[in-house]
């Protein structure tokens, strides 16, 4: 999409809105409809009963098996909260889903080898488990914003048509943020100099890790796209700790996903979420840096 943006920012703007709107509706539809199925009802019920670290582990594994990008995961995360899943448990799903998946694990294995693939997969799951567990310790009892609760009160779909109608209402709720995200995307693609990202090829200083985590958190990218970029950077001599910290942050946090979350959860919980992930990704980058 970067090539489109450089040639036609207007096309990028509207293309982003269309793609993001379709993804939000699809993920909302799935999260609303499939949980009316007996198997999904049982899975959500069991996840809701799982307390403490057990819930974090279960949600992280489910997130790994149902990979979405950081934005598409938001409506599904909201659906888990609506279904009564504990905040910390739902957070583990929110962290794990965009960070790792079957396809990205295969790509990691192909490009980096089994040692790095296993290390990255384990690290992603650990971040999801620990991150959700830490957020649980803040005891946020009412995570959802009132405006979102009002929208979700009408959500109890039993048919395809009802699920589609509810997902349309969800899209209307998120649409202003999607438009804002499109504007941010146009600015990043057309007016932010590429030299800003050249810090990744610096002198491999350990102090680059928190910097690339912040840069990664400001970028919206899918892990499937990030892995080849990470491989190219490592091949050029960039330390793997710097690269992997950047990849994790870019996949797990992004300005669009944070903006979408701001429409779903209360500000205090959003701050806990972002700060916890930035801290964990930085620590993980330090571990990989010295391996």
Secondary structure, DSSP 8 states (H G I E B T S, - for coil): -HHHHHH-HHHHHHHHHHHHHHHHHHHHHHHHHGGGSHHHHHHHHHHHH--HHHHHHHHHHHHHHS---TTHHHHHHHHHHHTT--HHHHHHHHHHHHH--HHHHHHHHHHH-HHHHHHHHHHHHHHHHHHHHHHHTT--S--B-HHHHHHHTT----SHHHHHHHHHHHHHHHHHHHHHHHHHHHHHHHHS-GGGGGGGGSS--TTHHHHHHHHHHT----HHHHHHHHHHHHHTT--HHHHHHHHHHHHH--HHHHHHHHTTB-HHHHHHHHHHHHHHHHHHHHHHHH-
